[in-house]
Amino acid sequence: MVEEAKAYEEIGPNYRYFLAWRQAAFVGGAVLLWGTCSLLASAYEEGLSFAWLIPLLASLIAFCLWLTDRRTRQIYQSLTKAGKALEGDNPGPYHALVEIGIPIDAPWFPAHGKALCKLFSQSFALDCFFLGSALILFLLAISLKFCPN
């Protein structure tokens, strides 16, 4: 019982640590977009022929941020499940964290509850942000390389 209490006590700081990594990845992605636009505007103004490399490299970084978020997501979800298991029959914060979201049997989405629950999640929003950023930056790089004017 003492080991379970120690394990339960350790989950909270780890959960917050990995959520901080997730927030840092999102902020890093936003800074990446802003910095890329700023640097690209300056490079384009100077007429640099290699300006197309800026969004290309930024798209690779955005893709890596997405991979990092996917890994972090798995870790903090496993922490919430472990916390819920340790709570047992005494529902606590980890029970609530596991249950957050649109209920699968929501009456307003009777036929598509499970699919919509995943669609309206923070994870889906971050997937769209990171992958959308990577795709847009990649397409921008290609268009600057092959259509410079």
N, C-alpha and C positions, 0 to 999 in steps of 0.2 A: 504494500500500500504506500509505503514511503517512496519507493522508486516511481510509482505512478504519479504521486504528487509532485515529485521533482521533474518528471517528464512533462507534466501538465504546466508547471511553472516555466519551463524552458520554451514551450511552444510560442507563447505570446511575444517575447522579444524577437524570436526568429521570424515570426509572421510579420511583425512590423518592419524588420530589417529587409525582408524580400519585397514587401510592398513599397518601401523607400526606393529600392532598386528599380521597381516598375515605374514609379513616378519619375525617377531620374532618367530613365530611358525615354519616356514621353517628352520631358523637357529637353533632353538632348536632341530628339527628333525635331522639335519645334525650332531650336537654335540652329540645327543643321539646315533646315529650310530657309530660315532668315539669312544665315551666313552665306549660303549658296547663292541666293538671290542677290545679296549685296556684292559679293565677290564677282559674280557673273556680270552684273551691271558695270562694275569697274573694268573688268577685263574686256567686255564688249565695247565700252567707250574708248579704250586704248587700242582697240583693233587687234587684239592678240589672236593669232590663228589657232592656238590650243585652248581657247576658252571652252570648247565643248567637253574637255576633260573634267572640268569642274563639276558639272552636274552628273557626269558618269561616275566619278569617284564618290560623290555624295549619294548616288543611288545605291552603290555597294554598301556604304555605311548604313543607310536606312534599312537595307535588307538585313544587315548584321544586327541592328537594333531590334528588328522584328524577331530574329532567331533568339536573341537574348530574352526578349519578353516572353516568348513561348516557353523557354526553360524556366524562367522565374515563375510563370503562371503554374507550371506543374508542381514546383516546390511549395508555393504557398497554398495551393489547393490540397496537397498532401498533408500540410500542417493543420489545415482546418478539419480534415477528416480524422487525423490522429487526435486532435483536441476533442472532437465530438465523440470518438470512441472512448476516450478516457473519462468523459463526463458521464457516460453510461446512461442510467435512467434519470439523472438529475440534469435536465436541460440547462445549458449555460450559454455563454457567448458563441461557442463554436457550433452549437446546434443552430443558432440563429444565422451564423455566417453561411452555413451549408444550405440553409433554406431560403436565402435571399434570392430574389428574382421573380419572374412571372411563374405562378404555379402551373405545373404541367396540365392540371385539370381546370384551368381558369375558364369560367363560363363565357367570357367574351371572346375566347379563342378556342372553342371546343374541339375543332378538328385539327388544329395546328399548334396546340399548347407547347409541346416539347420543342418544335422547330423555332417558334417565336421566342421561347425562353432563351435559346442560344442566340437568336438574332438581336435581341434587345439586351445584350450583355456588354459589360465593359471590355471584355476580351475581344468581342467582335468589333467594337468601335476601335480598339487599338490595332487590331489586324488591318482594318480599313485604313487607318492613319499611316501605319508603317509601310504596308504594301502599296498603298496608293501613292505615298510620297516616293517610294523607290521607283514605281512605274512611271510616274510623271517626270521625275528627274531623268530617268533613262530615256524616255521619249524626247525630252528636251535636248539631251546630249546628242541623240541621233539626228534630230532635226537641225541642230547647229552644225553638226559635222557635214551633213549632206545637202543642206539648204542654208548656206551661210548668210544669205541676204534676206 
